[in-house]
Every structure is written in structure tokens, then in C-alpha cells.
């Protein structure tokens, strides 16, 4: 065996030794099973809530699709409004087909045997965006994505002056009634760079706060690809590329808690967790975990032809 081969064998043995399982002697804290609540309230949707629980960070356990048998009470402006009805897979819905009203405050109280009672902090339903406009250019422009071109999309709306506001612009493509993920960027800005005015999240969601737009008008130019990737298992997880038939543009006025939750949305995953200090995720649930969000969305459909 040559010296070079011996060195490879020695290195492999050393790595094998280092990869052996060891007891670290560190106890990971866990304060017991607690309820986890998720709900997004919007004037266009019937009120619903998803309920699950926390799980210990170590040991053996079986995850659940959701928790049934809970008492889920909805409060409007601090007054009991309705007890939601269990549907399936941890989802509770309003049997009165109740929709949240703009300007009202909503919260939940949740009780389930075996868990501490949990409740959410009130969130106000914001009004919809004002004087919103969208326009799609016909000519192509250079793209920040290598080897691609884009079309210019102008998005504009007026800010509500009476309060501090936060907004999310969502951009989706459509091909034969199927969702297309289209490459999208803000013209003149590196999409991966976050600042105090705007940042980007999953599925082409761009988040803004109005403090950066003193003229009470928010206008942003996007570049969007003329084609995109079909999503889902049957489409090879984005390997099928198709020309876009239409674009769905949504502009949402969101609550302050929604903005805080989106700020924390990008968490380290997999091996990167080993190099990160523990990350706190924003929650407005008392004696439990999760989030109750509020939004009001205006949607436009633009033909890509």
C-alpha cells in the first residue's frame, strides 16, 4: 500500500472515531406539553383555527396531525362570540360562517384536558389597501437570475395615515389553473439583502413597512419571469417549467403581529442549527405557543399574454 493510500485510511479511521455517538451531559429544557395555536383572520375567510401541541426535543414520541376535543372560544372586542366546531385534523371552524370585521379585535381562549389553558392576545383586523394599482409591461427587461429575462410589474397603493402599517405583496404565476413559482425580484435591489424597509419571504412574498414611504404612497417595481415551475409531487417538485398564462398579484395590509412573525420566519435548518445560537420565534399566545395573524387582502389577476 502506498503512503498516500495509508494516509486516506488513517483519515477515515479518525473521522469514524469522531462520528461516534457520545453523551454530552447537557439537559435540554422542556416545560411540558403545551397547546400550539395557529389562525389567520381575514374579512374574506370564515374564522378557523388549527390546534396542535409542543413535543419534547429528545426521546421517542409520536407526532399528531392535530388535537380534537378542545373548547375553542372566539372573542370579538373582548366579548364571547362563538365556540368553534371541530372539523378534522386539528382544525376548528365557525359553524355560523363568521368572518372577521375590519376594525374589530379578535382573540381565542382554548381549553383541552391534559394541557394548560391557552389564550391569544387580541389582534385588530386592518382595512384593505387604498387606491391600489398594478400594471404589467409587455417588453422584457434583464433579470437578476442568470440566463433569464423578466417583465416589469408596477405595484402601487396608498398608505393609511392613521396608524403604522405593514404590507405583503405576493406574486404567483398560473398555468392551466395550476400554481407556478415564477422567479421574481425587486428592480434595483438585491432580493437577498434585508433592510429596515422591506424583506423577502418564501413563495415570492415581499414585506414592507410604511415608515420608509413618507409620501403616503408606496410604489415598487418588480421583475417577474414569463415562465415558472409547476409545484407538487406530480410535477417533480418544480422540475416542470411552463409559460405563464396569468399572474396573481395580492397586496395585503397585515397586523403588527403578522409582521413580527414574518421577521422570524427564516430559521436555520438541518446542519446549520449546529452553528446557531437558539432562535426565539415570535408568538402572541399566552401559556402556549403559536400565532394569531390578521390581514386584509386585495387581489389582481393579470393576463400574461
Secondary structure, DSSP 8 states (H G I E B T S, - for coil): --HHHHHHHHHHHHHHHHTS--------------EEEEEEEETTSB-EEEEEE---SSS-----S---S-EEEEEETTEEEEE-EEEETTEEE-TT--B--TT-EEEEEEE-TTS--EEE--EE-----EEEEEEEEEEEEE-SSTT-EEEEEEEEEE--TTS--EEEEEEEEEETTEEEEEEEEETTS-TT---SSEEEETTTEEEEEGGG-TTSEEEEEEEEEEEEEE-SGGGTTTT-EEE-SEEEEEEEEE-HHHHHHHHT-----GGGGGGS--------EETSEEEEEEEEEEEEEEE--
